[in-house]
Amino acid sequence: MSRKRGRNVLLSIRWSSAGATWYGSPNGAGSDGGSCGYGAAVSQSPLSSMVTAIGPSLYKSGKECGACYQVKCTKHPSCSGKPVRVVITDFCPGGPCVSESAHFDLSGTAFGAMAIAGQDDKLRDAGTLEIGFARVPCDYSGKNIAFHVDPGSNSNYIAVVVEFEDGDGDLARVDLKEGSTESNEEWREMQQSWGAVWKLDAGAQLHPPFSIRLTSQYSGKTLVAKNVIPDGWKPGTTYRSLRFCVTMELARLIKKLEILGYLFNHITPVVLGALTTRAAAATTTTEMVKAIRVYEHGGPEVLKWEDVEIGEPGQCEIRVKNKAIGLNFIDVYFRKGVYKASTMPFTPGMEAVGEVIAVGPGVTDRKVGEVVAYAGGPMGSYTEEQILPANNVVPVPPSISPSIAASVMLKGMTAQFLLRRCFKVEPGHTILVQAAAGGVGSLLCQWANALGATVIGTVSTKEKAAQAKDDGCHHVIIYKEEDFVARVKEITSGNGVNVVYDSVGKDTFQGSLACLKTRGYMVSFGQSSGTPDPFPVSVLAPKSLFLTRPTMMHYTATRDELLETAGEVFANIVSGMLRVRANHTYPLSQAAQAHADLESRKTSGSVVLLP
């Protein structure tokens, strides 16, 4: 029994039975997609940790890498019975994966997603489950196909990982065409290397740009990514098919053609060709604006104030005139080289609030004059004006000033995912916040207090202790005057805390671990004092501790997650639950002084740069 779904792919609607386990951290992405080659992409949008390893019966020597399944559980009290979609990204080589006819070794995130809301931990504690599974089409909501060029590629040999394939999800064949020739006879068949990795060993120099043609295993349909790997391509780089915004009219047209079975064979080259022609014919004007630039890693003195060019927004982009820019420790990490920018020189900065002054083609949900905010990427907010992807920004409520929004966007969204999703703080929990008077620390204390937790905070001075107390800390420890580990043990009667939120790093890391109770969570989300020293993972064993180093982009990977996260932050500001301490402002041209003051702990609360 079957029916047509998605892009005319014949898929079973009959649920089959399988066993299910989970691996990795409770809210993690399992492995790094080793057997299929996806690497860090498993935790990024659109996979977003909803992934699974699979036994040999479904893995099929890697041919099923990228295939999508719905899974559901019904035979445990914590099961929701609702199906969730997972993607095959790894191979499970032993145990029940081999002994059972079908077995899904899910990521902790995917396993918990089958649970009733709030009971994901109970479901993960249940052990092996019996689940239902059914193969379904992949639907990545407009995501482009991505091709990650293997680091070992060279002028005569190229290997690519095919990521985010919509529709069937898996592949029967991949072909490559050199240059920009139109002849179908020029296609060269690639060989499956392993998993989702396909290779071509030409034995002679290959001539870019390269087009790649994908052929579905089940439907036989083909999709062409024309000239997706450009001249000057580099090993280890990810390239995406032409990005464009689908208007409602175009979406309806595509749907009609899809029903007729033409999508893969006809509409793709027509749409991509038309858009490529349009892009080539477009004229671009540029003008100069002021920005901070970094040409070498080092101290605050490497921040240079200079003129830079800015053009017009392209497809799906907007141009924003910044009104306020948030300063964060992550900016310091990039300046020092702790984190590596993709280019050098670069413009630092991860958040800003500004006014939309131009919109590019295809943008329908943003308008000129609107005040918007963004945080987390792309880097480059230390500038008077910038070009941004329209989907990366959120509207700012009129009751919140640009300075307040800029001071809280990144920090507030960080606090949201740390408290609400990374470790879900509930009434009765006791938590420890290191650097409780800092930008994120202040928000963590206020928010956790409102959630009903007992909050312990560490600070460096009596002045900051008063602020932390005002922000909802029930117990404040001045770590320069007393041992915070001993004091936490005293406050908790020797039990320890449920979770530590540590943004300090090297100076507090081991002490933070010592403050945890059995099965406690160590959430390391910063390293203002330096990178923690390496330690054996066995250190976690005596108390069965959990350790995570979360990144905001993994918790705002989809548009819906971004809007939900920012929306909750803004709502809590408007309601008065969160008070934003925008204690310091500097002209953008004096970013070097702002960095120096931040690093020397002369600031408290948030710091804002004004263009």
C-alpha positions in Angstrom: 0.0 0.0 0.0 1.5 3.3 -1.1 0.7 6.8 -2.1 2.5 9.7 -3.7 4.0 12.3 -1.4 6.3 15.3 -1.7 7.9 15.5 -5.1 6.1 12.5 -6.7 8.1 10.0 -4.6 6.4 6.6 -3.9 6.7 6.2 -0.2 5.1 3.6 2.2 2.4 4.8 4.6 2.5 1.6 6.6 4.2 1.9 9.9 6.9 -0.7 10.7 8.3 -1.7 14.1 11.9 -1.1 15.3 13.9 -0.7 18.4 15.2 2.7 19.5 18.0 3.9 21.8 19.8 7.2 22.1 23.4 8.3 22.4 25.5 11.3 23.2 24.3 14.1 25.5 20.6 14.3 26.4 20.0 17.4 24.3 22.8 16.9 21.8 23.2 15.7 18.2 24.6 12.3 18.9 27.7 11.8 16.9 29.3 14.1 14.3 27.7 12.2 11.5 30.9 10.3 11.0 29.8 7.4 8.8 27.9 9.7 6.4 30.4 12.6 6.5 28.1 15.4 7.6 30.4 16.5 10.4 29.2 19.5 12.4 26.3 20.0 10.0 24.3 17.4 12.1 23.8 20.1 14.8 23.1 22.9 12.4 20.0 23.9 10.5 18.2 22.2 8.8 19.2 18.9 10.5 19.2 20.6 13.9 20.2 17.5 15.9 17.2 15.6 14.7 19.3 12.7 13.4 19.9 9.0 13.8 22.4 6.3 13.3 21.0 3.2 11.7 21.8 -0.5 11.4 22.9 -2.2 8.2 19.4 -3.2 7.0 18.5 0.5 6.5 22.0 2.0 6.1 22.6 0.0 2.9 26.4 0.8 2.8 25.7 4.5 3.0 23.2 4.8 0.1 20.6 5.8 2.7 22.6 8.7 4.1 20.3 11.7 4.1 17.1 9.7 4.0 14.3 10.9 6.2 12.0 8.9 8.4 9.2 9.6 10.8 9.5 7.8 14.1 7.0 7.7 17.0 6.6 5.8 20.3 3.3 4.8 22.0 4.2 2.1 24.5 5.7 4.1 27.3 3.7 6.5 29.6 6.0 9.4 28.5 5.4 8.8 24.8 3.5 11.5 22.9 2.5 9.2 20.1 3.2 12.0 17.7 5.6 11.3 14.8 8.9 13.3 14.5 11.2 13.4 11.5 14.8 12.3 11.7 17.6 12.0 9.1 20.1 9.2 8.7 23.5 10.6 9.3 25.5 7.7 10.8 26.0 4.0 10.9 25.4 1.9 14.0 27.7 -1.1 13.7 26.9 -3.4 16.7 24.5 -4.4 19.4 20.8 -4.2 18.7 21.5 -2.3 15.5 22.8 -5.6 14.1 20.7 -8.1 16.0 17.3 -6.4 15.3 15.8 -6.3 11.9 15.6 -2.5 12.2 17.0 -0.3 14.9 17.3 3.5 15.3 20.1 4.8 17.5 18.8 8.4 17.8 20.4 11.6 19.1 19.3 12.6 22.6 17.4 15.5 21.0 15.5 13.3 18.6 14.7 10.6 21.2 13.4 13.3 23.6 11.3 14.8 20.8 9.0 11.7 20.9 8.0 12.5 24.5 5.1 14.4 25.9 6.1 18.0 26.6 8.2 18.2 29.7 8.8 14.4 29.9 11.7 14.1 27.6 14.1 13.2 30.4 11.8 10.5 31.6 11.6 9.0 28.2 15.3 9.0 27.8 15.6 7.2 31.1 13.3 4.4 29.8 16.0 2.5 28.0 15.3 0.7 24.7 11.9 1.6 23.2 9.8 -0.1 20.6 8.9 2.5 18.0 7.1 2.8 14.7 8.9 4.1 11.7 8.0 5.1 8.1 10.1 6.6 5.3 9.0 10.1 4.3 10.3 12.8 2.0 12.7 15.4 3.4 11.4 18.9 3.5 13.9 21.5 4.5 11.6 24.6 4.1 13.4 26.2 1.2 17.0 25.3 2.3 19.5 25.2 -0.5 21.4 22.1 -1.3 24.9 22.4 0.2 28.1 20.8 -1.2 31.0 20.6 1.3 34.3 20.1 -0.6 36.5 17.5 1.1 39.7 19.0 2.4 41.7 16.4 0.4 40.4 17.7 -2.9 42.8 19.2 -5.5 42.9 20.3 -9.1 42.7 16.7 -10.4 40.5 15.2 -7.7 37.3 16.4 -6.0 35.1 14.9 -3.4 32.0 16.5 -2.0 29.5 15.8 0.9 26.0 16.3 -0.4 24.0 18.0 2.4 20.4 19.1 2.9 19.0 17.4 -0.2 15.2 18.1 -0.3 12.7 15.6 -1.6 13.8 11.9 -1.4 16.8 12.6 0.7 19.1 9.9 -0.7 20.9 9.5 -4.0 21.4 6.9 -6.7 23.9 8.9 -8.7 25.8 12.1 -8.7 27.4 13.6 -11.8 29.8 16.6 -12.3 30.2 18.9 -15.3 33.2 21.1 -15.8 33.0 24.7 -17.0 29.8 26.4 -18.1 29.1 24.1 -21.1 25.4 23.3 -21.8 25.9 19.9 -23.5 24.4 16.9 -21.6 27.3 14.8 -22.9 29.7 16.6 -20.7 28.5 15.1 -17.5 31.0 12.8 -15.7 29.7 10.2 -13.2 31.1 10.5 -9.7 31.7 7.5 -7.5 30.3 7.1 -4.0 33.3 7.2 -1.7 31.5 6.5 1.6 28.3 7.7 3.2 27.2 11.0 1.5 30.6 11.6 0.1 30.9 11.4 -3.7 34.3 11.7 -5.6 35.7 12.2 -9.1 39.3 11.2 -9.7 39.9 12.8 -13.2 43.6 11.9 -13.5 44.0 15.4 -15.1 43.3 19.0 -14.3 39.6 19.8 -13.7 38.2 23.1 -15.0 35.8 25.0 -12.7 33.1 26.2 -12.3 31.5 22.8 -11.6 27.8 21.9 -11.9 26.5 18.9 -10.0 23.5 16.8 -11.0 21.8 14.7 -8.4 19.6 11.6 -9.3 17.1 10.3 -6.8 17.4 6.6 -5.8 13.6 6.1 -5.6 12.0 8.4 -8.1 14.8 8.7 -10.7 14.2 12.5 -10.8 17.2 14.8 -11.3 18.2 18.1 -9.9 21.0 20.3 -11.3 22.9 22.8 -9.2 24.4 24.9 -12.0 28.0 26.2 -11.5 27.6 25.7 -7.7 31.3 25.2 -7.1 32.9 28.4 -8.6 36.3 29.4 -10.0 38.8 29.7 -7.2 37.1 27.0 -5.1 38.9 25.9 -2.0 39.1 22.5 -0.3 37.2 22.4 3.0 34.7 25.0 1.9 30.9 24.6 1.7 29.1 25.9 -1.4 25.3 26.3 -1.8 23.0 26.3 -4.8 21.8 29.7 -5.9 19.9 31.3 -3.0 16.7 33.1 -3.8 13.5 34.1 -2.0 10.4 32.3 -3.3 7.5 34.7 -3.7 4.0 33.5 -3.2 3.3 33.6 -6.9 6.5 31.6 -7.7 5.6 29.1 -5.0 2.2 28.5 -6.5 3.7 28.1 -10.0 6.3 25.6 -8.6 3.6 23.7 -6.9 1.5 23.4 -10.1 4.5 22.2 -12.1 5.5 19.8 -9.3 2.1 18.2 -9.5 2.7 17.7 -13.2 6.0 16.0 -12.5 8.1 18.8 -14.0 9.9 20.2 -11.0 13.1 18.4 -11.2 13.5 18.2 -14.9 12.2 21.6 -16.0 11.5 24.3 -13.4 15.0 24.1 -11.8 17.1 25.1 -14.8 14.4 27.7 -15.9 14.3 29.3 -12.5 18.1 29.1 -11.8 18.9 30.3 -15.3 16.5 33.2 -15.1 17.8 34.3 -11.7 21.4 33.9 -12.8 20.7 36.1 -15.8 19.0 38.7 -13.7 21.9 38.7 -11.2 24.4 39.1 -14.0 22.5 42.0 -15.5 22.1 43.8 -12.2 24.2 46.9 -11.5 25.6 47.6 -8.1 26.4 50.9 -6.6 28.7 51.4 -3.6 29.3 54.1 -1.1 31.6 54.6 1.9 30.6 54.2 5.6 32.7 54.0 8.7 33.5 50.7 10.4 35.9 49.0 12.8 38.3 46.7 11.0 40.8 44.1 12.4 43.9 43.3 10.4 45.7 41.2 13.0 44.9 39.5 16.2 45.9 41.2 19.4 44.8 43.7 22.1 42.2 46.5 21.8 44.7 48.5 19.8 44.1 46.3 16.7 40.6 47.8 16.3 40.9 50.3 13.5 38.3 53.0 12.6 38.2 53.4 8.8 36.1 53.8 5.7 34.6 50.7 4.0 32.5 50.2 1.0 28.9 49.1 1.1 26.6 48.1 -1.8 22.9 47.5 -2.3 21.1 44.5 -0.8 20.9 41.5 -3.0 18.4 38.7 -3.2 16.8 38.1 0.2 18.9 40.8 1.9 18.2 44.2 3.5 20.4 47.2 4.2 20.3 48.5 7.8 21.6 51.7 9.3 22.7 50.8 12.8 21.4 52.8 15.7 23.0 50.8 18.6 25.5 47.9 18.7 26.0 45.4 21.5 29.4 44.6 22.8 30.0 41.0 23.9 32.9 38.9 25.1 32.7 36.9 21.9 33.9 40.0 20.1 37.0 39.9 22.3 37.5 36.3 21.4 37.5 37.0 17.7 39.8 40.0 18.1 42.3 37.9 20.0 42.1 35.0 17.7 40.6 32.6 20.2 37.9 32.2 17.6 38.9 32.5 14.0 37.1 34.8 11.6 36.5 33.4 8.1 38.5 36.3 6.5 41.2 38.7 7.4 40.7 41.6 7.7 37.3 41.5 9.3 34.7 43.6 11.0 33.8 42.3 14.4 30.4 42.4 16.2 27.6 39.9 16.6 24.5 42.1 17.3 23.0 45.4 16.5 19.7 47.3 16.2 19.0 49.5 13.3 16.6 50.9 10.7 15.9 49.2 7.4 16.9 51.7 4.7 16.7 49.4 1.6 15.3 45.9 0.8 16.6 43.5 -1.9 14.6 41.5 -4.4 12.3 38.9 -3.0 12.0 40.4 0.5 8.3 40.8 1.4 8.2 40.7 5.2 10.5 43.7 5.9 10.0 47.3 4.9 12.0 50.5 4.8 11.8 52.4 8.1 11.2 49.4 10.2 13.5 49.0 13.3 15.0 45.5 13.5 17.5 43.6 15.6 19.8 40.7 15.0 22.3 38.6 17.0 24.6 35.7 16.4 25.6 36.2 12.8 26.7 37.1 10.3 29.6 38.8 12.1 30.2 42.5 11.2 28.0 44.8 13.3 30.7 47.3 14.2 29.7 49.5 11.3 27.5 52.4 10.5 25.5 50.4 8.0 25.5 46.8 6.9 23.9 44.3 4.6 22.0 41.4 6.3 20.0 38.4 5.3 16.3 39.4 5.8 15.6 36.1 7.7 18.2 36.9 10.3 16.5 39.9 11.8 13.5 40.3 14.0 11.3 43.4 14.5 11.8 45.4 17.7 8.7 46.4 19.7 8.3 50.2 19.6 8.3 50.3 23.4 11.9 49.1 23.6 14.6 51.6 22.7 17.4 50.6 20.2 20.0 50.9 23.0 18.1 48.5 25.3 17.4 46.1 22.4 21.0 46.1 21.3 22.2 45.5 24.9 19.9 42.5 25.4 19.5 40.8 22.0 22.4 38.4 22.2 22.7 38.2 25.9 18.9 37.8 26.4 18.6 35.1 23.8 21.6 33.4 25.4 19.9 33.5 28.8 16.7 32.2 27.2 18.2 29.0 25.7 20.5 28.4 28.7 17.6 28.5 31.2 14.7 27.2 29.1 16.3 24.6 26.8 20.0 23.8 27.5 19.1 22.9 31.1 15.4 23.6 31.9 15.4 25.5 35.2 12.3 24.7 37.3 10.9 25.7 40.8 13.0 24.0 43.5 16.2 24.0 41.6 19.3 25.6 43.0 21.7 27.2 40.4 25.1 28.9 40.5 25.8 31.8 38.2 29.4 32.7 37.7 30.0 36.5 37.0 26.5 37.2 38.2 26.8 41.0 37.6 27.8 40.6 33.9 25.6 41.2 31.0 24.3 37.6 30.7 24.7 36.9 34.4 22.4 39.7 35.4 19.7 38.4 33.1 20.2 34.8 34.2 19.7 35.8 37.9 16.6 37.8 37.2 15.0 35.1 34.9 15.9 32.1 37.1 14.5 33.9 40.2 11.3 34.4 38.3 11.2 30.7 37.4 11.3 29.8 41.1 14.9 28.7 41.5 17.2 29.5 44.3 20.0 31.6 42.8 23.6 31.7 44.0 25.9 34.2 42.2 29.6 35.0 42.3 31.0 38.6 41.8 34.3 40.4 42.3 33.3 43.5 44.3 30.8 44.7 46.9 29.3 47.0 44.4 28.6 44.2 42.0 27.3 42.1 44.9 24.7 44.8 45.6 23.6 44.6 41.9 23.4 40.8 41.9 21.3 40.9 45.0 19.0 43.4 43.4 18.8 41.1 40.3 17.4 38.3 42.4 20.4 36.4 43.8 19.4 34.8 47.0 23.1 34.3 48.0 26.0 36.4 46.6 29.6 35.3 47.0 32.5 37.8 46.5 35.0 35.3 45.2 38.0 37.5 46.0 37.1 37.4 49.7 36.0 33.7 50.2 36.2 30.3 48.6 33.1 30.0 46.4 33.2 26.2 46.4 33.2 26.0 50.2 30.5 28.7 50.4 28.2 26.8 47.9 28.6 23.6 49.8 27.6 25.5 53.0 24.6 27.1 51.4 23.4 23.8 49.9 24.1 21.8 53.1 26.8 19.8 51.2 24.4 18.8 48.4 25.7 21.0 45.6 23.7 22.8 42.9 21.6 21.4 40.0 23.4 23.5 37.4 26.3 25.9 37.0 26.3 28.6 34.4 29.9 29.4 33.8 31.1 32.1 31.4 34.4 32.7 33.2 36.3 29.6 32.0 39.8 28.8 33.2 39.7 30.5 36.6 36.4 28.9 37.7 36.0 25.7 35.7 37.2 23.1 38.2 35.5 24.9 41.1 32.3 25.0 39.2 32.4 21.2 38.6 33.1 20.8 42.4 29.9 22.7 43.2 27.6 20.3 41.3 25.4 17.7 42.9 25.1 14.2 41.6 23.9 14.2 38.0 24.3 18.0 37.9 24.9 20.0 34.7 27.9 22.1 34.0 27.0 24.7 31.3 30.2 26.3 30.1 29.2 29.2 27.8 32.2 31.5 27.9 35.8 31.8 28.8 36.5 35.4 29.8 39.5 34.3 31.9 40.9 31.9 29.3 40.3 28.5 27.9 39.9 25.8 30.7 42.8 23.4 31.1 42.3 20.0 29.5 41.0 17.3 31.8 40.2 13.6 31.5 36.5 12.9 31.0 36.7 10.4 33.9 36.5 13.5 36.2 32.8 13.5 35.5 32.2 9.9 36.5 32.2 10.1 40.4 29.0 12.2 40.3 27.7 11.2 36.8 28.0 14.9 35.8 26.9 16.4 32.5 29.1 18.9 30.7 28.0 21.0 27.7 29.5 23.9 25.7 26.4 25.3 23.9 26.3 27.8 21.0 23.4 30.1 20.4 23.2 29.4 16.7 22.3 25.8 17.4 19.3 27.0 19.5 18.1 29.6 16.9 18.8 27.5 13.8 15.4 27.9 12.3 13.3 31.0 11.7 10.7 29.8 14.1 13.3 29.2 16.9 14.8 32.7 16.3 11.4 34.4 16.6 10.3 32.4 19.6 13.6 33.0 21.5 13.7 36.8 20.7 10.0 37.1 21.3 10.2 35.7 24.8 13.1 38.0 25.6 11.3 41.1 24.4 8.0 40.1 26.1 9.9 39.7 29.5 11.4 43.2 29.0 8.0 44.8 28.2 6.4 43.1 31.2 9.1 44.3 33.5 10.3 40.8 34.5 13.7 41.6 33.0 15.5 44.9 33.8 18.2 45.6 31.3 21.3 47.2 32.8 22.7 49.2 29.8 25.2 50.8 32.1 27.9 51.9 29.6 27.8 53.6 26.2 30.8 54.4 23.9 31.0 55.9 20.5 31.7 53.2 17.9 34.9 55.0 17.0 36.1 54.3 20.6 35.5 50.5 20.5 39.1 49.9 21.5 38.5 51.7 24.8 35.3 49.8 25.3 37.1 46.5 24.8 39.8 47.5 27.3 37.3 48.4 29.9 35.3 45.2 29.4 38.4 43.0 29.7 39.6 44.8 32.8 36.2 44.2 34.5 35.6 48.0 34.8 32.1 47.5 33.4 28.9 45.9 34.7 25.7 45.0 32.9 25.7 45.7 29.2 27.9 47.9 27.0 26.5 49.6 23.9 28.4 51.2 21.0 26.7 54.1 19.3 27.6 54.8 15.6 
